[in-house]
Amino acid sequence: MSERYMLPADAPEHKRLDFQHQAVVTMLGGLFPRDAEVENILSPKSDGCRPRVLDIGTGTGAWAIDVAIQYPHAEVVGLDLAPVKLGSTPPANCTFILGDASTSLKSYGQFDVVHARAILQGVKDYAALFKDVSEVLNPGGVFLTLEAEIGMYDEDKVPFGIQQEGAPNFCWTHKMTLLYNEATKKRNPSFALLPQVPQILNDVPGEPWEAVKRTSFLIPGGPVKNASDEERIAGDLMHSSIRDGPRLLRALLLASGYDAEDVTRWTENAVDEIANWRVKFWIKWNVLWAVKKRTNSSE
């Protein structure tokens, strides 16, 4: 169920994901949306109980480690299909487990916060996952999910839409993103439901949520001028993250039946476009969080 189910879980990929992590955290303004009130949930408890956090599809473990450092009194668990390769020893309150959230989520106990970022391309049944999450959350707990939207936004923050090669400001990276989308849906048809995730989350059986909220933000794919400090920092980080991204999609596109010469042309044009920042674009991230109903409305 990890984001890496079709990408190599090697050192370059981990470095790419770490840059992505820092870019997302910069634009989000922290490890959690400000309005999600996660800080209250993870604050030290008077009864001494340790808050528990689960990071589904933890990847490099960067988010889980950052949470463990920021909340040393909490217990943080990172779960992924691929082993987490750490460059240093994680905090004592952070552990990593090899496993599949679609088959074993309930075996890890109850949590106060469940986090999932960029994992839905590998999820076969969104409704089933969200139901399982609702069952492992303690009353008042929060589920957070963040996903990049398919397709790029132009310099004016308007979606590129369908383009023709050779047209002014044609974006090869946008083309590769759309090809990735189609190839992923062939492997996992449920990925076509990505735009419906907010409704699927809201419709979890048993009506477990007292609130489902959302926000979004745009991250520049490279250096930007006339922007906020956060956008400039995030743009530089995202540029480092996606420079070789098109090459990572080559095997997927070939396996989907695309012509090898076409894939090479698309890939190299996209890599050159990003490296030299020939076409300016932005990437939209959608954030959802759901708060589980409390057992007693007076709590």
Contacts in CASP RR format, 6 or more apart in sequence:
PFRMAT RR
TARGET T0000
AUTHOR 0000-0000-0000
METHOD contacts of the structure
MODEL  1
MSERYMLPADAPEHKRLDFQHQAVVTMLGGLFPRDAEVENILSPKSDGCR
PRVLDIGTGTGAWAIDVAIQYPHAEVVGLDLAPVKLGSTPPANCTFILGD
ASTSLKSYGQFDVVHARAILQGVKDYAALFKDVSEVLNPGGVFLTLEAEI
GMYDEDKVPFGIQQEGAPNFCWTHKMTLLYNEATKKRNPSFALLPQVPQI
LNDVPGEPWEAVKRTSFLIPGGPVKNASDEERIAGDLMHSSIRDGPRLLR
ALLLASGYDAEDVTRWTENAVDEIANWRVKFWIKWNVLWAVKKRTNSSE
1 56 0 8 1.000
1 57 0 8 1.000
1 81 0 8 1.000
1 100 0 8 1.000
1 101 0 8 1.000
1 102 0 8 1.000
1 119 0 8 1.000
1 122 0 8 1.000
1 123 0 8 1.000
1 129 0 8 1.000
2 57 0 8 1.000
2 58 0 8 1.000
2 59 0 8 1.000
2 80 0 8 1.000
2 81 0 8 1.000
2 82 0 8 1.000
2 119 0 8 1.000
2 122 0 8 1.000
3 17 0 8 1.000
3 57 0 8 1.000
3 59 0 8 1.000
3 117 0 8 1.000
3 118 0 8 1.000
3 119 0 8 1.000
3 121 0 8 1.000
3 122 0 8 1.000
4 13 0 8 1.000
4 59 0 8 1.000
4 80 0 8 1.000
4 81 0 8 1.000
4 82 0 8 1.000
5 81 0 8 1.000
5 121 0 8 1.000
5 122 0 8 1.000
6 121 0 8 1.000
6 184 0 8 1.000
6 187 0 8 1.000
6 251 0 8 1.000
6 252 0 8 1.000
7 13 0 8 1.000
7 248 0 8 1.000
8 248 0 8 1.000
9 59 0 8 1.000
9 82 0 8 1.000
9 83 0 8 1.000
9 85 0 8 1.000
11 85 0 8 1.000
12 244 0 8 1.000
13 248 0 8 1.000
14 59 0 8 1.000
14 60 0 8 1.000
14 85 0 8 1.000
16 240 0 8 1.000
16 241 0 8 1.000
16 242 0 8 1.000
16 244 0 8 1.000
16 245 0 8 1.000
16 248 0 8 1.000
17 59 0 8 1.000
17 60 0 8 1.000
17 62 0 8 1.000
17 241 0 8 1.000
18 60 0 8 1.000
18 62 0 8 1.000
19 237 0 8 1.000
19 238 0 8 1.000
19 240 0 8 1.000
19 241 0 8 1.000
20 118 0 8 1.000
20 237 0 8 1.000
20 238 0 8 1.000
20 241 0 8 1.000
21 60 0 8 1.000
21 62 0 8 1.000
21 63 0 8 1.000
22 62 0 8 1.000
22 237 0 8 1.000
23 219 0 8 1.000
23 234 0 8 1.000
23 235 0 8 1.000
23 237 0 8 1.000
23 238 0 8 1.000
23 241 0 8 1.000
24 117 0 8 1.000
24 146 0 8 1.000
24 219 0 8 1.000
24 234 0 8 1.000
24 285 0 8 1.000
25 31 0 8 1.000
25 63 0 8 1.000
25 66 0 8 1.000
26 230 0 8 1.000
26 233 0 8 1.000
26 234 0 8 1.000
26 237 0 8 1.000
27 217 0 8 1.000
27 218 0 8 1.000
27 219 0 8 1.000
27 230 0 8 1.000
27 231 0 8 1.000
27 234 0 8 1.000
27 285 0 8 1.000
28 146 0 8 1.000
28 217 0 8 1.000
28 285 0 8 1.000
28 287 0 8 1.000
29 230 0 8 1.000
31 38 0 8 1.000
31 63 0 8 1.000
31 66 0 8 1.000
31 67 0 8 1.000
31 70 0 8 1.000
32 38 0 8 1.000
32 39 0 8 1.000
32 144 0 8 1.000
33 144 0 8 1.000
33 213 0 8 1.000
33 215 0 8 1.000
33 287 0 8 1.000
33 289 0 8 1.000
35 213 0 8 1.000
35 215 0 8 1.000
36 142 0 8 1.000
36 144 0 8 1.000
36 213 0 8 1.000
36 289 0 8 1.000
37 142 0 8 1.000
38 113 0 8 1.000
38 142 0 8 1.000
38 144 0 8 1.000
41 51 0 8 1.000
41 112 0 8 1.000
41 113 0 8 1.000
41 140 0 8 1.000
41 141 0 8 1.000
41 142 0 8 1.000
42 51 0 8 1.000
42 53 0 8 1.000
42 67 0 8 1.000
42 71 0 8 1.000
42 74 0 8 1.000
42 112 0 8 1.000
42 113 0 8 1.000
43 51 0 8 1.000
44 73 0 8 1.000
45 51 0 8 1.000
50 73 0 8 1.000
50 74 0 8 1.000
50 75 0 8 1.000
51 71 0 8 1.000
51 73 0 8 1.000
51 74 0 8 1.000
51 75 0 8 1.000
51 112 0 8 1.000
51 113 0 8 1.000
52 74 0 8 1.000
52 75 0 8 1.000
52 76 0 8 1.000
52 77 0 8 1.000
52 109 0 8 1.000
52 110 0 8 1.000
52 111 0 8 1.000
52 112 0 8 1.000
52 113 0 8 1.000
53 64 0 8 1.000
53 67 0 8 1.000
53 71 0 8 1.000
53 74 0 8 1.000
53 75 0 8 1.000
53 76 0 8 1.000
53 77 0 8 1.000
53 111 0 8 1.000
53 112 0 8 1.000
53 113 0 8 1.000
53 114 0 8 1.000
53 115 0 8 1.000
54 77 0 8 1.000
54 78 0 8 1.000
54 79 0 8 1.000
54 108 0 8 1.000
54 111 0 8 1.000
54 113 0 8 1.000
54 114 0 8 1.000
54 115 0 8 1.000
54 136 0 8 1.000
55 61 0 8 1.000
55 63 0 8 1.000
55 64 0 8 1.000
55 67 0 8 1.000
55 76 0 8 1.000
55 77 0 8 1.000
55 78 0 8 1.000
55 79 0 8 1.000
55 115 0 8 1.000
55 116 0 8 1.000
56 78 0 8 1.000
56 79 0 8 1.000
56 101 0 8 1.000
56 105 0 8 1.000
56 114 0 8 1.000
56 115 0 8 1.000
56 116 0 8 1.000
56 119 0 8 1.000
57 78 0 8 1.000
57 79 0 8 1.000
57 80 0 8 1.000
57 81 0 8 1.000
57 101 0 8 1.000
57 116 0 8 1.000
57 117 0 8 1.000
57 119 0 8 1.000
58 64 0 8 1.000
58 78 0 8 1.000
58 79 0 8 1.000
58 80 0 8 1.000
58 84 0 8 1.000
58 96 0 8 1.000
59 80 0 8 1.000
59 82 0 8 1.000
59 84 0 8 1.000
60 84 0 8 1.000
60 85 0 8 1.000
61 78 0 8 1.000
61 80 0 8 1.000
61 84 0 8 1.000
61 86 0 8 1.000
61 90 0 8 1.000
61 96 0 8 1.000
63 115 0 8 1.000
63 117 0 8 1.000
64 76 0 8 1.000
64 77 0 8 1.000
64 78 0 8 1.000
64 90 0 8 1.000
64 94 0 8 1.000
64 96 0 8 1.000
65 76 0 8 1.000
65 90 0 8 1.000
65 91 0 8 1.000
65 94 0 8 1.000
67 74 0 8 1.000
67 76 0 8 1.000
67 94 0 8 1.000
67 115 0 8 1.000
68 74 0 8 1.000
68 76 0 8 1.000
68 90 0 8 1.000
68 91 0 8 1.000
68 93 0 8 1.000
68 94 0 8 1.000
69 91 0 8 1.000
71 93 0 8 1.000
72 91 0 8 1.000
72 93 0 8 1.000
73 93 0 8 1.000
74 93 0 8 1.000
75 93 0 8 1.000
75 95 0 8 1.000
76 91 0 8 1.000
76 93 0 8 1.000
76 94 0 8 1.000
76 95 0 8 1.000
77 94 0 8 1.000
77 95 0 8 1.000
77 96 0 8 1.000
77 97 0 8 1.000
77 108 0 8 1.000
77 111 0 8 1.000
78 84 0 8 1.000
78 94 0 8 1.000
78 95 0 8 1.000
78 96 0 8 1.000
78 97 0 8 1.000
79 96 0 8 1.000
79 97 0 8 1.000
79 99 0 8 1.000
79 101 0 8 1.000
79 105 0 8 1.000
79 108 0 8 1.000
80 96 0 8 1.000
80 97 0 8 1.000
80 98 0 8 1.000
80 99 0 8 1.000
81 98 0 8 1.000
81 99 0 8 1.000
81 100 0 8 1.000
82 98 0 8 1.000
83 96 0 8 1.000
83 98 0 8 1.000
84 96 0 8 1.000
86 96 0 8 1.000
90 96 0 8 1.000
97 108 0 8 1.000
101 129 0 8 1.000
101 132 0 8 1.000
102 123 0 8 1.000
102 124 0 8 1.000
102 125 0 8 1.000
102 128 0 8 1.000
102 129 0 8 1.000
102 132 0 8 1.000
105 129 0 8 1.000
105 132 0 8 1.000
105 133 0 8 1.000
105 136 0 8 1.000
106 132 0 8 1.000
106 135 0 8 1.000
106 136 0 8 1.000
108 136 0 8 1.000
109 136 0 8 1.000
110 136 0 8 1.000
110 137 0 8 1.000
110 138 0 8 1.000
111 136 0 8 1.000
111 137 0 8 1.000
111 138 0 8 1.000
111 141 0 8 1.000
112 137 0 8 1.000
112 138 0 8 1.000
112 140 0 8 1.000
112 141 0 8 1.000
112 142 0 8 1.000
113 141 0 8 1.000
113 142 0 8 1.000
113 143 0 8 1.000
113 144 0 8 1.000
114 133 0 8 1.000
114 136 0 8 1.000
114 137 0 8 1.000
114 142 0 8 1.000
114 143 0 8 1.000
114 144 0 8 1.000
115 143 0 8 1.000
115 144 0 8 1.000
115 145 0 8 1.000
116 133 0 8 1.000
116 143 0 8 1.000
116 144 0 8 1.000
116 145 0 8 1.000
116 146 0 8 1.000
117 145 0 8 1.000
117 146 0 8 1.000
117 147 0 8 1.000
118 146 0 8 1.000
118 147 0 8 1.000
118 148 0 8 1.000
120 126 0 8 1.000
120 145 0 8 1.000
120 147 0 8 1.000
120 191 0 8 1.000
120 194 0 8 1.000
120 197 0 8 1.000
121 184 0 8 1.000
121 188 0 8 1.000
121 191 0 8 1.000
122 188 0 8 1.000
122 191 0 8 1.000
123 129 0 8 1.000
123 188 0 8 1.000
123 190 0 8 1.000
124 188 0 8 1.000
124 190 0 8 1.000
125 190 0 8 1.000
126 190 0 8 1.000
126 193 0 8 1.000
126 197 0 8 1.000
126 200 0 8 1.000
126 201 0 8 1.000
127 200 0 8 1.000
127 203 0 8 1.000
127 204 0 8 1.000
130 143 0 8 1.000
130 200 0 8 1.000
130 201 0 8 1.000
130 204 0 8 1.000
131 204 0 8 1.000
131 205 0 8 1.000
133 143 0 8 1.000
134 143 0 8 1.000
134 204 0 8 1.000
134 208 0 8 1.000
134 209 0 8 1.000
134 290 0 8 1.000
134 292 0 8 1.000
135 208 0 8 1.000
137 143 0 8 1.000
137 208 0 8 1.000
137 292 0 8 1.000
138 292 0 8 1.000
139 292 0 8 1.000
139 293 0 8 1.000
139 294 0 8 1.000
139 295 0 8 1.000
139 299 0 8 1.000
140 210 0 8 1.000
140 291 0 8 1.000
140 292 0 8 1.000
140 293 0 8 1.000
140 294 0 8 1.000
140 299 0 8 1.000
141 291 0 8 1.000
141 292 0 8 1.000
142 289 0 8 1.000
142 290 0 8 1.000
142 291 0 8 1.000
142 292 0 8 1.000
143 201 0 8 1.000
143 289 0 8 1.000
143 290 0 8 1.000
143 292 0 8 1.000
144 287 0 8 1.000
144 288 0 8 1.000
144 289 0 8 1.000
145 197 0 8 1.000
145 201 0 8 1.000
145 287 0 8 1.000
145 288 0 8 1.000
145 289 0 8 1.000
146 285 0 8 1.000
146 286 0 8 1.000
146 287 0 8 1.000
146 288 0 8 1.000
147 194 0 8 1.000
147 197 0 8 1.000
147 285 0 8 1.000
147 286 0 8 1.000
148 283 0 8 1.000
148 284 0 8 1.000
148 285 0 8 1.000
148 286 0 8 1.000
149 216 0 8 1.000
149 283 0 8 1.000
149 284 0 8 1.000
149 285 0 8 1.000
149 286 0 8 1.000
150 177 0 8 1.000
150 178 0 8 1.000
150 180 0 8 1.000
150 181 0 8 1.000
150 194 0 8 1.000
151 159 0 8 1.000
151 160 0 8 1.000
151 161 0 8 1.000
151 174 0 8 1.000
151 177 0 8 1.000
151 178 0 8 1.000
151 181 0 8 1.000
151 283 0 8 1.000
152 159 0 8 1.000
152 160 0 8 1.000
152 171 0 8 1.000
152 173 0 8 1.000
152 174 0 8 1.000
152 177 0 8 1.000
152 281 0 8 1.000
152 282 0 8 1.000
152 283 0 8 1.000
153 159 0 8 1.000
153 160 0 8 1.000
153 218 0 8 1.000
153 281 0 8 1.000
153 282 0 8 1.000
153 283 0 8 1.000
153 284 0 8 1.000
154 160 0 8 1.000
154 169 0 8 1.000
154 171 0 8 1.000
154 280 0 8 1.000
154 281 0 8 1.000
154 282 0 8 1.000
155 280 0 8 1.000
155 281 0 8 1.000
155 282 0 8 1.000
157 218 0 8 1.000
157 282 0 8 1.000
160 171 0 8 1.000
160 174 0 8 1.000
160 281 0 8 1.000
161 174 0 8 1.000
163 170 0 8 1.000
163 171 0 8 1.000
163 174 0 8 1.000
163 175 0 8 1.000
164 170 0 8 1.000
165 175 0 8 1.000
169 279 0 8 1.000
170 279 0 8 1.000
171 273 0 8 1.000
171 279 0 8 1.000
171 281 0 8 1.000
172 246 0 8 1.000
172 266 0 8 1.000
172 269 0 8 1.000
172 270 0 8 1.000
172 272 0 8 1.000
172 273 0 8 1.000
172 279 0 8 1.000
173 242 0 8 1.000
173 246 0 8 1.000
173 270 0 8 1.000
173 273 0 8 1.000
173 274 0 8 1.000
173 279 0 8 1.000
173 281 0 8 1.000
174 281 0 8 1.000
175 266 0 8 1.000
175 270 0 8 1.000
176 246 0 8 1.000
176 249 0 8 1.000
176 266 0 8 1.000
176 267 0 8 1.000
176 270 0 8 1.000
179 249 0 8 1.000
179 253 0 8 1.000
179 258 0 8 1.000
179 266 0 8 1.000
180 249 0 8 1.000
180 252 0 8 1.000
180 253 0 8 1.000
181 191 0 8 1.000
182 256 0 8 1.000
183 249 0 8 1.000
183 252 0 8 1.000
183 253 0 8 1.000
183 255 0 8 1.000
183 256 0 8 1.000
183 258 0 8 1.000
184 191 0 8 1.000
184 252 0 8 1.000
185 191 0 8 1.000
185 192 0 8 1.000
186 256 0 8 1.000
187 252 0 8 1.000
187 256 0 8 1.000
193 200 0 8 1.000
197 288 0 8 1.000
198 212 0 8 1.000
198 214 0 8 1.000
198 288 0 8 1.000
201 209 0 8 1.000
201 212 0 8 1.000
201 288 0 8 1.000
201 290 0 8 1.000
202 209 0 8 1.000
202 212 0 8 1.000
202 290 0 8 1.000
207 293 0 8 1.000
208 290 0 8 1.000
208 292 0 8 1.000
208 293 0 8 1.000
209 290 0 8 1.000
209 291 0 8 1.000
209 292 0 8 1.000
209 293 0 8 1.000
210 291 0 8 1.000
210 292 0 8 1.000
210 293 0 8 1.000
210 294 0 8 1.000
211 290 0 8 1.000
211 291 0 8 1.000
212 288 0 8 1.000
212 289 0 8 1.000
212 290 0 8 1.000
212 291 0 8 1.000
213 288 0 8 1.000
213 289 0 8 1.000
213 290 0 8 1.000
214 286 0 8 1.000
214 287 0 8 1.000
214 288 0 8 1.000
214 289 0 8 1.000
215 287 0 8 1.000
216 284 0 8 1.000
216 285 0 8 1.000
216 286 0 8 1.000
216 287 0 8 1.000
217 284 0 8 1.000
217 285 0 8 1.000
217 287 0 8 1.000
218 282 0 8 1.000
218 283 0 8 1.000
218 284 0 8 1.000
218 285 0 8 1.000
219 231 0 8 1.000
219 234 0 8 1.000
219 235 0 8 1.000
219 238 0 8 1.000
219 282 0 8 1.000
219 283 0 8 1.000
219 284 0 8 1.000
219 285 0 8 1.000
220 227 0 8 1.000
220 231 0 8 1.000
220 234 0 8 1.000
220 235 0 8 1.000
220 238 0 8 1.000
220 280 0 8 1.000
220 281 0 8 1.000
220 282 0 8 1.000
220 283 0 8 1.000
221 235 0 8 1.000
221 238 0 8 1.000
221 239 0 8 1.000
221 242 0 8 1.000
221 274 0 8 1.000
221 280 0 8 1.000
221 281 0 8 1.000
221 282 0 8 1.000
221 283 0 8 1.000
222 235 0 8 1.000
222 236 0 8 1.000
222 238 0 8 1.000
222 239 0 8 1.000
222 274 0 8 1.000
222 277 0 8 1.000
222 280 0 8 1.000
223 232 0 8 1.000
223 235 0 8 1.000
223 236 0 8 1.000
223 239 0 8 1.000
223 277 0 8 1.000
224 231 0 8 1.000
224 232 0 8 1.000
224 235 0 8 1.000
224 280 0 8 1.000
238 283 0 8 1.000
239 274 0 8 1.000
239 277 0 8 1.000
242 274 0 8 1.000
243 271 0 8 1.000
243 274 0 8 1.000
243 275 0 8 1.000
244 271 0 8 1.000
245 271 0 8 1.000
245 274 0 8 1.000
246 266 0 8 1.000
246 267 0 8 1.000
246 270 0 8 1.000
246 271 0 8 1.000
246 274 0 8 1.000
247 267 0 8 1.000
247 271 0 8 1.000
249 267 0 8 1.000
250 263 0 8 1.000
250 264 0 8 1.000
250 267 0 8 1.000
253 263 0 8 1.000
253 266 0 8 1.000
254 260 0 8 1.000
254 263 0 8 1.000
272 278 0 8 1.000
273 279 0 8 1.000
END
